[in-house]
Structures are given as structure tokens and as C-alpha cells.
């Protein structure tokens, strides 16, 4: 049996995550076993979506986080790693300087990926495992800075687009009605020949909503279930959401916005339900690294 340890750093608009995974391979079959997940709620998008750049204070905290992640990967003797930054770093005027600074101080190379590349990496984690080629569906990932939507038809992507509609932008009133109209028009056009299409939902907030509802094992979440839980959360105070549903402080103020994004998408696409595999960008990075390494060694 062969073992490889991988590290994946997901630099999002709301939080930064380091996922460590052992991959055991025997007779051509690989088993993925999570070692640890470290999450730091830096909320880089808070500055970027209002001021256009990451503040000096957050730059310092970000560099400290990356130094800590670099040390953790050393202690765990990680064989391969990949670090990717998404919407907030893409939009930050000082993003390139921050990326260069981290490389100089830690040696970690950060890839600032496009919305399409982000969606591609996330989708690779579970599409093939869960669905047959004949099933058509929408893949939706709602993050802090953007929402990626893709239409899969017969196992292939027929349409895909990234919208600057995310929970941190919504929290700061940074999404105009024009943006919502663009999403609605695009969605209604691409699903014309796909009545009652189902959705695969991705992102920490939809994962938490799914868990609160007590759903599991790929069971679909209905529109009415989603609407009811979003209303329940809306009726609660910020503190009540934290105490009742054990939400992180940086989750309790954005989860309603995420739920409402999914509500609109379900309504505009006439979706019959949302499946939530509970995997994200970091999981996709792990699988992409292992796949690439296995191909090189073949």
C-alpha cells in the first residue's frame, strides 16, 4: 500500500481553510482519509468589496495565517500541496503584491483562479460519483464573493457562468438589481428545455442549512424546506442563530443571504430540489493533485 499526504489551501472571501488528507492506494484503488481541517475566518472580501483592496491589518493577519499553514504542512510532512485564492483576491487591487509577499515569506505559491476554474475544481469532487450521464442538473456554488452556476447535459457542461453575487457582497449591499436580473435572465434561458431540473449545491452555508434540516445521504432539499429554514433563521437574532444552531459567528450573519440566493436560483430555474454533497474547493484540490500525480506515475 502506498500513502501520500496532500494539503489544500482554499483562500475564500469569508474564510481560509487548510485541508490535510491522506490518500492510500492499493491495487489501483485510492482511499481518501481526512487528517484535519483548519479554518480561519479572515473575511478578506469585507474590505475588497467595499474599498477595492485588502486592508493593511488583514494583510498582516493573512500572512500570519499562511505562515502557520506552512508550518503545519511541514510538521505533517505533506508530500504535495496547492493553494488557490478566489473572488476576494481576484478583485483586490493589492492582490498581486500580497501573493508575492506570501511567496517571499513562506515559499507558498498562491494561484488566483478564475470563477470558471473554481467551479471546475469543485465539480470534480463528486459529479462522477453521484450522477449518471443521463441526468441533467445545475451545479451551483455560492461563496462570499461570487456564485458559479453550470448546466450539465448528458454529463457535459452546456453552459457555465460566474456572477459577482456572494454573501459578503450581499452583507455589504454590494449587489445591484441589475446583477440579479442578469442571473435570472441567463438561468431562465438555459433551462428552457429542462423542466424540474435538480441542483447540486456547494458551499459552507448550504452545507450547514442541509445539516440543520437533518437531511443526509444525498436526499434532496425541497424549495419549501429551504424557504422555511431561511425564514426561521431570519426571525432569529444573530445571537440566537449562534446558540440554537451552533453557527460560527462569521457564518451566522451570511447564512441567510446564501439561503436566499439558492431560493432565487431554485425559483428561476424551476428546480425540484437541491442535493448537497458537502464537499468544496479544498476537496477538489486534493483530488486534482492526486489525479495529476497518478497520471505522471502511470
Secondary structure as UniProt FT lines:
FT   STRAND          2..11
FT   STRAND          16..26
FT   TURN            27..28
FT   STRAND          29..40
FT   HELIX           45..51
FT   HELIX           56..75
FT   TURN            76..77
FT   STRAND          80..85
FT   HELIX           87..91
FT   TURN            93..94
FT   HELIX           95..106
FT   STRAND          110..112
FT   HELIX           115..123
FT   TURN            124..126
FT   HELIX           127..130
FT   TURN            133..134
FT   STRAND          137..142
FT   STRAND          147..153
FT   TURN            154..155
FT   STRAND          156..163
FT   HELIX           167..171
FT   TURN            172..173
FT   HELIX           177..190
FT   TURN            191..193
FT   TURN            195..196
FT   STRAND          198..202
FT   HELIX           204..212
FT   TURN            213..214
FT   TURN            217..218
FT   HELIX           223..235
FT   HELIX           238..245
FT   HELIX           249..252
FT   TURN            253..254
FT   HELIX           255..269
FT   STRAND          273..275
FT   HELIX           281..297
//
